[in-house]
């Protein structure tokens, strides 16, 4: 698997990985992440107005945590909301909803307050 040599040689502390669609594949490559790295899972698409649910994101984070402990995981959109010159077909309301859902899910997993 190509993930092992790539992840072992990267000198970054955080790896931002896009997992927002089926094309992204499985979380299997995460087993090759070195213990000194944090994985930011780009689970929310910025390419379409499809609204991910809290349940869907929770399930995906739980799947990823089979390979990397929760203490070394984080979540984010898979890219910026205007990642191309023409932008993406999302309304401001879509974007707010996606970010609100991300915050709610992140609080479920990592809110220490």
N, CA, C and O atoms as a MOPAC input file, in Angstrom:
PM7 MOZYME 1SCF
protein

 N      0.83800 1    -1.17600 1     0.00000 1
 C      0.00000 1     0.00000 1     0.00000 1
 C      0.88700 1     1.24400 1     0.00000 1
 O      1.89300 1     1.30100 1     0.70600 1
 N      0.51000 1     2.21100 1    -0.78000 1
 C      1.31400 1     3.42200 1    -0.94100 1
 C      1.25900 1     4.34600 1     0.27400 1
 O      2.13800 1     5.18900 1     0.45200 1
 N      0.23300 1     4.19300 1     1.10600 1
 C      0.07400 1     5.10100 1     2.24700 1
 C      1.24000 1     5.02200 1     3.22700 1
 O      1.64400 1     6.04500 1     3.78100 1
 N      1.77500 1     3.85900 1     3.44700 1
 C      2.85400 1     3.70300 1     4.43500 1
 C      4.06200 1     4.58200 1     4.11300 1
 O      4.45300 1     5.38800 1     4.95700 1
 N      4.67400 1     4.46200 1     2.92300 1
 C      5.84500 1     5.30800 1     2.66200 1
 C      5.51100 1     6.80000 1     2.61800 1
 O      6.33600 1     7.63300 1     2.99400 1
 N      4.32700 1     7.13400 1     2.16900 1
 C      3.95600 1     8.55100 1     2.11100 1
 C      3.79200 1     9.11300 1     3.51500 1
 O      4.39700 1    10.13100 1     3.85100 1
 N      2.98000 1     8.46100 1     4.33300 1
 C      2.72600 1     8.98200 1     5.67300 1
 C      3.99300 1     8.97800 1     6.53400 1
 O      4.16300 1     9.86400 1     7.37300 1
 N      4.87100 1     8.01200 1     6.34600 1
 C      6.09600 1     7.93600 1     7.14800 1
 C      7.05800 1     9.08000 1     6.82300 1
 O      7.82800 1     9.50300 1     7.68600 1
 N      7.02200 1     9.58100 1     5.58900 1
 C      7.99200 1    10.60400 1     5.17700 1
 C      7.48900 1    12.03300 1     5.33400 1
 O      8.28600 1    12.97000 1     5.29800 1
 N      6.20200 1    12.21500 1     5.50400 1
 C      5.65500 1    13.56600 1     5.64500 1
 C      6.10200 1    14.15800 1     6.97300 1
 O      5.99700 1    13.51800 1     8.02000 1
 N      6.60100 1    15.38700 1     6.91700 1
 C      7.09800 1    16.01800 1     8.13500 1
 C      6.06500 1    16.93500 1     8.79100 1
 O      6.38300 1    17.61400 1     9.76700 1
 N      4.87200 1    16.96600 1     8.28900 1
 C      3.80600 1    17.78900 1     8.86800 1
 C      3.28900 1    17.14600 1    10.15700 1
 O      3.36700 1    15.93000 1    10.33200 1
 N      2.76700 1    17.97200 1    11.04400 1
 C      2.18600 1    17.46600 1    12.29000 1
 C      0.73700 1    17.05100 1    12.10700 1
 O      0.25600 1    16.14100 1    12.78200 1
 N      0.03200 1    17.72900 1    11.17800 1
 C     -1.38200 1    17.44700 1    10.92200 1
 C     -1.58000 1    17.10600 1     9.45700 1
 O     -1.07100 1    17.78200 1     8.56300 1
 N     -2.32200 1    16.05500 1     9.24100 1
 C     -2.62100 1    15.62200 1     7.87600 1
 C     -4.09500 1    15.88800 1     7.60300 1
 O     -4.96200 1    15.31700 1     8.26500 1
 N     -4.38200 1    16.74100 1     6.64400 1
 C     -5.75200 1    17.06500 1     6.27900 1
 C     -6.14200 1    16.15700 1     5.12000 1
 O     -5.65400 1    16.31500 1     4.00100 1
 N     -7.02200 1    15.21100 1     5.39900 1
 C     -7.37800 1    14.19200 1     4.42200 1
 C     -8.85300 1    14.29400 1     4.04600 1
 O     -9.72000 1    14.37300 1     4.91600 1
 N     -9.12300 1    14.29200 1     2.76300 1
 C    -10.49800 1    14.42600 1     2.27100 1
 C    -11.18700 1    13.06800 1     2.23800 1
 O    -10.73200 1    12.12800 1     1.58700 1
 N    -12.29300 1    13.00100 1     2.95700 1
 C    -13.11000 1    11.78600 1     3.01300 1
 C    -14.58800 1    12.13100 1     2.86100 1
 O    -15.42600 1    11.63700 1     3.61600 1
 N    -14.90300 1    12.96900 1     1.89700 1
 C    -16.26900 1    13.46700 1     1.76800 1
 C    -17.13100 1    12.71900 1     0.75900 1
 O    -18.31100 1    13.03200 1     0.60200 1
 N    -16.55400 1    11.73200 1     0.07200 1
 C    -17.35800 1    10.98500 1    -0.90900 1
 C    -16.81600 1     9.56500 1    -1.06000 1
 O    -15.76800 1     9.22600 1    -0.51000 1
 N    -17.53200 1     8.75700 1    -1.80000 1
 C    -17.12500 1     7.35600 1    -2.00200 1
 C    -15.78100 1     7.24300 1    -2.70400 1
 O    -15.02300 1     6.30500 1    -2.45600 1
 N    -15.48600 1     8.19500 1    -3.57700 1
 C    -14.22100 1     8.17700 1    -4.31100 1
 C    -13.01100 1     8.27900 1    -3.38300 1
 O    -11.90500 1     7.87800 1    -3.74400 1
 N    -13.23200 1     8.81300 1    -2.20100 1
 C    -12.14700 1     8.98000 1    -1.22700 1
 C    -11.63500 1     7.65200 1    -0.69200 1
 O    -10.51800 1     7.57500 1    -0.18100 1
 N    -12.43600 1     6.62100 1    -0.80700 1
 C    -12.01600 1     5.30400 1    -0.35000 1
 C    -12.30100 1     5.07300 1     1.12700 1
 O    -13.04300 1     5.82100 1     1.76500 1
 N    -11.69500 1     4.02500 1     1.64600 1
 C    -11.91600 1     3.62600 1     3.03400 1
 C    -10.89400 1     4.29500 1     3.95500 1
 O     -9.98100 1     4.98700 1     3.50500 1
 N    -11.07400 1     4.07100 1     5.23000 1
 C    -10.12600 1     4.59700 1     6.21300 1
 C     -8.93000 1     3.66300 1     6.41500 1
 O     -8.07000 1     3.95300 1     7.24700 1
 N     -8.85300 1     2.57500 1     5.69300 1
 C     -7.74900 1     1.61300 1     5.86100 1
 C     -6.35900 1     2.25000 1     5.84100 1
 O     -5.51400 1     1.85500 1     6.64300 1
 N     -6.08100 1     3.22200 1     4.95800 1
 C     -4.73500 1     3.81700 1     4.96600 1
 C     -4.36300 1     4.50400 1     6.27300 1
 O     -3.18300 1     4.72400 1     6.54200 1
 N     -5.35700 1     4.84400 1     7.08600 1
 C     -5.05700 1     5.50300 1     8.35900 1
 C     -4.23600 1     4.62100 1     9.29300 1
 O     -3.60300 1     5.11900 1    10.22500 1
 N     -4.24400 1     3.32800 1     9.04900 1
 C     -3.44700 1     2.43500 1     9.91500 1
 C     -1.95500 1     2.71700 1     9.79100 1
 O     -1.16900 1     2.30800 1    10.64500 1
 N     -1.56400 1     3.41900 1     8.72400 1
 C     -0.15200 1     3.73300 1     8.49800 1
 C      0.25000 1     5.11700 1     9.00500 1
 O      1.37800 1     5.55300 1     8.78000 1
 N     -0.65300 1     5.80400 1     9.68100 1
 C     -0.33400 1     7.13500 1    10.20900 1
 C      0.58500 1     6.99500 1    11.41400 1
 O      0.25800 1     6.26700 1    12.35200 1
 N      1.73600 1     7.68000 1    11.40900 1
 C      2.63000 1     7.63200 1    12.57000 1
 C      1.95600 1     8.21200 1    13.81600 1
 O      1.06200 1     9.05200 1    13.71700 1
 N      2.39000 1     7.75900 1    14.97000 1
 C      1.76900 1     8.14600 1    16.23400 1
 C      1.97800 1     9.61400 1    16.59700 1
 O      1.30800 1    10.11900 1    17.49800 1
 N      2.87800 1    10.30300 1    15.92600 1
 C      3.12200 1    11.71500 1    16.24300 1
 C      2.32200 1    12.67000 1    15.35400 1
 O      2.59300 1    13.87100 1    15.34700 1
 N      1.35000 1    12.16100 1    14.61200 1
 C      0.57600 1    12.98500 1    13.69500 1
 C     -0.90100 1    13.00300 1    14.06100 1
 O     -1.44900 1    12.02600 1    14.57200 1
 N     -1.52400 1    14.13300 1    13.78700 1
 C     -2.96800 1    14.30900 1    13.95700 1
 C     -3.60400 1    14.22300 1    12.57800 1
 O     -3.06500 1    14.75600 1    11.60800 1
 N     -4.74100 1    13.55700 1    12.49000 1
 C     -5.46300 1    13.42500 1    11.22800 1
 C     -6.72500 1    14.27500 1    11.29600 1
 O     -7.56400 1    14.09800 1    12.18000 1
 N     -6.84500 1    15.20000 1    10.35200 1
 C     -8.04900 1    16.01300 1    10.22800 1
 C     -8.87500 1    15.41100 1     9.10500 1
 O     -8.47200 1    15.42700 1     7.94200 1
 N    -10.02700 1    14.88500 1     9.46400 1
 C    -10.89500 1    14.20900 1     8.50200 1
 C    -11.80100 1    15.22800 1     7.81600 1
 O    -12.66000 1    15.83300 1     8.45800 1
 N    -11.61100 1    15.41300 1     6.53200 1
 C    -12.47100 1    16.30100 1     5.75400 1
 C    -13.72500 1    15.54500 1     5.34900 1
 O    -13.81800 1    15.03200 1     4.23500 1
 N    -14.68600 1    15.48000 1     6.25700 1
 C    -15.87600 1    14.65200 1     6.06600 1
 C    -17.04100 1    15.39400 1     5.42200 1
 O    -17.95800 1    14.76400 1     4.89300 1
 N    -17.01700 1    16.70000 1     5.45900 1
 C    -18.14200 1    17.49400 1     4.95400 1
 C    -17.76900 1    18.07600 1     3.59800 1
 O    -16.77400 1    18.78900 1     3.47000 1
 N    -18.57400 1    17.76800 1     2.59200 1
 C    -18.26400 1    18.25200 1     1.25400 1
 C    -18.56800 1    19.73500 1     1.10500 1
 O    -19.55000 1    20.23900 1     1.64900 1
 N    -17.73300 1    20.40800 1     0.37800 1
 C    -17.98100 1    21.80300 1     0.01300 1
 C    -18.30800 1    21.90100 1    -1.47400 1
 O    -18.41100 1    22.99700 1    -2.02500 1
 N    -18.46900 1    20.75300 1    -2.11200 1
 C    -18.72000 1    20.70800 1    -3.55200 1
 C    -20.20200 1    20.70600 1    -3.90500 1
 O    -20.57800 1    21.01800 1    -5.03500 1
 N    -21.04200 1    20.35400 1    -2.93300 1
 C    -22.47500 1    20.27000 1    -3.21900 1
 C    -23.27000 1    20.66200 1    -1.97700 1
 O    -22.73700 1    20.65400 1    -0.86700 1
 N    -24.53700 1    21.00300 1    -2.16300 1
 C    -25.36300 1    21.38400 1    -1.02400 1
 C    -25.86000 1    20.20900 1    -0.18300 1
 O    -26.61200 1    20.40700 1     0.77100 1
 N    -25.45100 1    19.00000 1    -0.52400 1
 C    -25.87700 1    17.84100 1     0.27400 1
 C    -25.54100 1    18.09900 1     1.74300 1
 O    -24.42100 1    18.48800 1     2.07500 1
 N    -26.50700 1    17.88200 1     2.59800 1
 C    -26.31800 1    18.16900 1     4.02600 1
 C    -26.06000 1    16.88200 1     4.80600 1
 O    -26.94400 1    16.04300 1     4.97400 1
 N    -24.85000 1    16.76000 1     5.26400 1
 C    -24.47200 1    15.60000 1     6.06800 1
 C    -25.18200 1    15.68500 1     7.42100 1
 O    -25.37000 1    16.77300 1     7.96600 1
 N    -25.56400 1    14.55000 1     7.94400 1
 C    -26.23300 1    14.52700 1     9.24800 1
 C    -25.21200 1    14.31500 1    10.36500 1
 O    -24.10300 1    13.83600 1    10.13000 1
 N    -25.60800 1    14.67800 1    11.57000 1
 C    -24.75300 1    14.41200 1    12.74300 1
 C    -24.50800 1    12.91800 1    12.87100 1
 O    -23.40600 1    12.48800 1    13.20900 1
 N    -25.54100 1    12.12900 1    12.59900 1
 C    -25.41000 1    10.67800 1    12.71400 1
 C    -24.38800 1    10.13800 1    11.71200 1
 O    -23.56400 1     9.28800 1    12.05000 1
 N    -24.45000 1    10.63400 1    10.48900 1
 C    -23.50300 1    10.20100 1     9.45300 1
 C    -22.06900 1    10.54400 1     9.85200 1
 O    -21.17200 1     9.70600 1     9.74900 1
 N    -21.85900 1    11.77200 1    10.30300 1
 C    -20.50700 1    12.18800 1    10.68700 1
 C    -20.01800 1    11.41900 1    11.90500 1
 O    -18.84700 1    11.04600 1    11.98000 1
 N    -20.90700 1    11.18300 1    12.85200 1
 C    -20.55300 1    10.40500 1    14.04800 1
 C    -20.11000 1     9.00000 1    13.65400 1
 O    -19.11000 1     8.49000 1    14.15900 1
 N    -20.85300 1     8.39000 1    12.76100 1
 C    -20.50400 1     7.04900 1    12.30300 1
 C    -19.12800 1     7.03500 1    11.61400 1
 O    -18.32100 1     6.13300 1    11.83700 1
 N    -18.88000 1     8.04200 1    10.78300 1
 C    -17.59700 1     8.09800 1    10.06200 1
 C    -16.42000 1     8.32000 1    11.01900 1
 O    -15.36100 1     7.71700 1    10.84800 1
 N    -16.60200 1     9.17100 1    12.01100 1
 C    -15.53500 1     9.39500 1    12.99200 1
 C    -15.27900 1     8.12200 1    13.78500 1
 O    -14.12700 1     7.77200 1    14.04300 1
 N    -16.33300 1     7.43600 1    14.16800 1
 C    -16.16000 1     6.16400 1    14.87500 1
 C    -15.41400 1     5.14900 1    14.01000 1
 O    -14.57400 1     4.40500 1    14.51600 1
 N    -15.71300 1     5.11300 1    12.72200 1
 C    -14.98300 1     4.21600 1    11.80700 1
 C    -13.50300 1     4.57100 1    11.77300 1
 O    -12.64700 1     3.69500 1    11.89200 1
 N    -13.20300 1     5.85000 1    11.61200 1
 C    -11.80800 1     6.29300 1    11.53400 1
 C    -11.06300 1     6.01500 1    12.83100 1
 O     -9.86500 1     5.73400 1    12.81700 1
 N    -11.77600 1     6.09300 1    13.95800 1
 C    -11.11700 1     5.87700 1    15.25200 1
 C    -10.70000 1     4.42300 1    15.46000 1
 O    -10.01300 1     4.11300 1    16.43300 1
 N    -11.10000 1     3.54200 1    14.57300 1
 C    -10.61600 1     2.15800 1    14.61200 1
 C     -9.14600 1     2.09700 1    14.18300 1
 O     -8.44500 1     1.12800 1    14.47400 1
 N     -8.68900 1     3.15000 1    13.48400 1
 C     -7.32200 1     3.18600 1    12.95700 1
 C     -6.44500 1     4.21800 1    13.65900 1
 O     -5.24100 1     4.01700 1    13.81700 1
 N     -7.05900 1     5.32500 1    14.07800 1
 C     -6.34200 1     6.40500 1    14.76200 1
 C     -7.17600 1     6.77700 1    15.99100 1
 O     -8.38300 1     6.98700 1    15.86700 1
 N     -6.55900 1     6.86200 1    17.17500 1
 C     -7.32600 1     7.19400 1    18.37900 1
 C     -7.99000 1     8.57000 1    18.28100 1
 O     -7.46800 1     9.47500 1    17.62900 1
 N     -9.12300 1     8.71300 1    18.92300 1
 C     -9.87000 1     9.97500 1    18.89500 1
 C     -9.01300 1    11.17400 1    19.29900 1
 O     -9.20700 1    12.27200 1    18.77800 1
 N     -8.07700 1    10.98000 1    20.21200 1
 C     -7.22200 1    12.08200 1    20.66400 1
 C     -6.39000 1    12.65500 1    19.53200 1
 O     -5.90900 1    13.78400 1    19.62300 1
 N     -6.21700 1    11.88400 1    18.46400 1
 C     -5.41200 1    12.33600 1    17.32400 1
 C     -6.25900 1    12.55300 1    16.07300 1
 O     -5.73200 1    12.60500 1    14.96100 1
 N     -7.56800 1    12.68000 1    16.25600 1
 C     -8.46500 1    12.95800 1    15.13900 1
 C     -9.11000 1    14.32800 1    15.31900 1
 O     -9.26000 1    14.82500 1    16.43500 1
 N     -9.48300 1    14.91800 1    14.19600 1
 C    -10.25300 1    16.16300 1    14.16700 1
 C    -11.12700 1    16.10500 1    12.92400 1
 O    -10.93300 1    15.24000 1    12.07000 1
 N    -12.08800 1    17.01800 1    12.81200 1
 C    -12.96300 1    17.06300 1    11.63500 1
 C    -12.96700 1    18.45300 1    11.03700 1
 O    -12.69600 1    19.44900 1    11.70800 1
 N    -13.28300 1    18.48900 1     9.74900 1
 C    -13.34100 1    19.76100 1     9.03200 1
 C    -14.11900 1    19.56300 1     7.73700 1
 O    -14.45600 1    18.43400 1     7.37900 1
 N    -14.40500 1    20.65800 1     7.03300 1
 C    -14.87800 1    20.50000 1     5.66100 1
 C    -13.72200 1    19.92600 1     4.83500 1
 O    -12.56400 1    20.04300 1     5.23600 1
 N    -14.02000 1    19.31400 1     3.69900 1
 C    -12.94800 1    18.71500 1     2.90700 1
 C    -12.10600 1    19.75900 1     2.19800 1
 O    -10.98400 1    19.46300 1     1.78400 1
 N    -12.60800 1    20.95200 1     2.04900 1
 C    -11.85600 1    22.01500 1     1.38900 1
 C    -12.58000 1    23.31500 1     1.70000 1
 O    -13.56500 1    23.31600 1     2.43700 1
 N    -12.10400 1    24.41000 1     1.14900 1
 C    -12.80000 1    25.67900 1     1.34700 1
 C    -14.10900 1    25.72500 1     0.57700 1
 O    -14.30600 1    24.96900 1    -0.37500 1
 N    -14.99600 1    26.60900 1     0.98900 1
 C    -16.29400 1    26.71000 1     0.33000 1
 C    -16.20800 1    27.40100 1    -1.02800 1
 O    -17.18100 1    27.40500 1    -1.78200 1
 N    -15.09300 1    27.96500 1    -1.33500 1
 C    -14.91000 1    28.59500 1    -2.64800 1
 C    -13.60500 1    28.09300 1    -3.23100 1
 O    -12.67800 1    28.86400 1    -3.48100 1
 N    -13.54900 1    26.79100 1    -3.44200 1
 C    -12.28700 1    26.14800 1    -3.80900 1
 C    -11.99600 1    26.16300 1    -5.30700 1
 O    -11.00800 1    25.57700 1    -5.74700 1
 N    -12.83700 1    26.82100 1    -6.08800 1
 C    -12.53300 1    26.97600 1    -7.50800 1
 C    -12.82800 1    28.41000 1    -7.90700 1
 O    -13.47800 1    29.14700 1    -7.16600 1
 N    -12.35800 1    28.79600 1    -9.05700 1
 C    -12.51500 1    30.18200 1    -9.49100 1
 C    -13.97800 1    30.59200 1    -9.60500 1
 O    -14.32300 1    31.75300 1    -9.38100 1
 N    -14.83500 1    29.63900 1    -9.95400 1
 C    -16.26400 1    29.95700 1   -10.07300 1
 C    -17.01200 1    29.66800 1    -8.76900 1
 O    -18.20800 1    29.94200 1    -8.66800 1
 N    -16.33500 1    29.13200 1    -7.80300 1
 C    -16.97600 1    28.80900 1    -6.53500 1
 C    -17.74700 1    27.50700 1    -6.62200 1
 O    -17.71100 1    26.81300 1    -7.63800 1
 N    -18.42800 1    27.19300 1    -5.56900 1
 C    -19.23000 1    25.97900 1    -5.51700 1
 C    -20.69500 1    26.36400 1    -5.35500 1
 O    -21.00900 1    27.44800 1    -4.86300 1
 N    -21.58100 1    25.48100 1    -5.76800 1
 C    -23.01800 1    25.78200 1    -5.75700 1
 C    -23.64400 1    25.51300 1    -4.39700 1
 O    -24.47200 1    24.61700 1    -4.23700 1
 N    -23.23400 1    26.29800 1    -3.44100 1
 C    -23.79600 1    26.21100 1    -2.10100 1
 C    -24.29900 1    27.58800 1    -1.69500 1
 O    -23.63700 1    28.59800 1    -1.93300 1
 N    -25.45400 1    27.61700 1    -1.09200 1
 C    -25.95900 1    28.88700 1    -0.57900 1
 C    -25.25900 1    29.20700 1     0.74100 1
 O    -24.59100 1    28.35800 1     1.33200 1
 N    -25.42300 1    30.41900 1     1.17500 1
 C    -24.87300 1    30.79800 1     2.47400 1
 C    -25.51300 1    29.94700 1     3.57500 1
 O    -24.84900 1    29.55000 1     4.53200 1
 N    -26.80300 1    29.67600 1     3.42400 1
 C    -27.50300 1    28.83300 1     4.39400 1
 C    -26.92700 1    27.41500 1     4.42600 1
 O    -26.76300 1    26.83200 1     5.49700 1
 N    -26.61800 1    26.86000 1     3.23500 1
 C    -25.99800 1    25.52800 1     3.16600 1
 C    -24.66900 1    25.52200 1     3.91900 1
 O    -24.38200 1    24.60900 1     4.69300 1
 N    -23.87600 1    26.54400 1     3.68100 1
 C    -22.56400 1    26.62300 1     4.32100 1
 C    -22.70400 1    26.73200 1     5.84000 1
 O    -21.98700 1    26.05900 1     6.58100 1
 N    -23.61600 1    27.56700 1     6.29900 1
 C    -23.83300 1    27.71500 1     7.73900 1
 C    -24.28700 1    26.39900 1     8.35100 1
 O    -23.82900 1    26.01700 1     9.42900 1
 N    -25.18800 1    25.70600 1     7.66300 1
 C    -25.68700 1    24.42500 1     8.16900 1
 C    -24.54200 1    23.41300 1     8.29500 1
 O    -24.42900 1    22.71700 1     9.30400 1
 N    -23.70700 1    23.34100 1     7.27400 1
 C    -22.58500 1    22.39200 1     7.29500 1
 C    -21.63500 1    22.70200 1     8.45300 1
 O    -21.21100 1    21.79500 1     9.17000 1
 N    -21.30600 1    23.96900 1     8.63300 1
 C    -20.39400 1    24.33700 1     9.72300 1
 C    -21.03400 1    24.09600 1    11.09000 1
 O    -20.35900 1    23.64600 1    12.01600 1
 N    -22.30900 1    24.38700 1    11.22300 1
 C    -23.02100 1    24.14400 1    12.48300 1
 C    -23.01300 1    22.65300 1    12.82200 1
 O    -22.78300 1    22.27000 1    13.96900 1
 N    -23.26200 1    21.83400 1    11.83400 1
 C    -23.25000 1    20.38100 1    12.04300 1
 C    -21.85600 1    19.91400 1    12.46300 1
 O    -21.72400 1    19.09300 1    13.37000 1
 N    -20.82900 1    20.42900 1    11.81200 1
 C    -19.45100 1    20.07600 1    12.18000 1
 C    -19.15200 1    20.44500 1    13.63100 1
 O    -18.57800 1    19.64700 1    14.37100 1
 N    -19.53500 1    21.64000 1    14.03100 1
 C    -19.28500 1    22.08300 1    15.40800 1
 C    -20.01200 1    21.17700 1    16.39500 1
 O    -19.43300 1    20.77300 1    17.40300 1
 N    -21.27100 1    20.85500 1    16.11800 1
 C    -22.04200 1    20.00000 1    17.01800 1
 C    -21.39800 1    18.62200 1    17.17900 1
 O    -21.32600 1    18.08200 1    18.28300 1
 N    -20.93900 1    18.07100 1    16.07600 1
 C    -20.31100 1    16.74600 1    16.12600 1
 C    -18.96300 1    16.82500 1    16.84200 1
 O    -18.63900 1    15.95500 1    17.65000 1
 N    -18.18800 1    17.85000 1    16.55300 1
 C    -16.89400 1    18.00700 1    17.22500 1
 C    -17.09200 1    18.12300 1    18.73400 1
 O    -16.31200 1    17.56900 1    19.50800 1
 N    -18.12800 1    18.83700 1    19.15000 1
 C    -18.38400 1    18.96500 1    20.58200 1
 C    -18.74500 1    17.62200 1    21.20400 1
 O    -18.37800 1    17.35400 1    22.34800 1
 N    -19.45500 1    16.78000 1    20.47100 1
 C    -19.79000 1    15.44700 1    20.98800 1
 C    -18.53900 1    14.62600 1    21.30000 1
 O    -18.49100 1    13.89600 1    22.29000 1
 N    -17.53800 1    14.75800 1    20.44500 1
 C    -16.33900 1    13.93000 1    20.57700 1
 C    -15.23800 1    14.58700 1    21.43000 1
 O    -14.53000 1    13.90100 1    22.16800 1
 N    -15.10100 1    15.90700 1    21.32400 1
 C    -13.90200 1    16.52100 1    21.88900 1
 C    -14.14800 1    17.65300 1    22.87100 1
 O    -13.18000 1    18.25300 1    23.33800 1
 N    -15.37000 1    17.97100 1    23.20400 1
 C    -15.63200 1    19.05100 1    24.14400 1
 C    -15.24700 1    18.60200 1    25.54700 1
 O    -15.86200 1    17.69800 1    26.11400 1
 N    -14.24300 1    19.23300 1    26.08800 1
 C    -13.73900 1    18.86900 1    27.41200 1
 C    -14.25200 1    19.82200 1    28.49200 1
 O    -13.88000 1    19.69500 1    29.65900 1
 N    -15.11300 1    20.78500 1    28.10600 1
 C    -15.58400 1    21.81100 1    29.03100 1
 C    -16.64900 1    21.33900 1    29.88500 1
 O    -17.15000 1    22.09200 1    30.72000 1

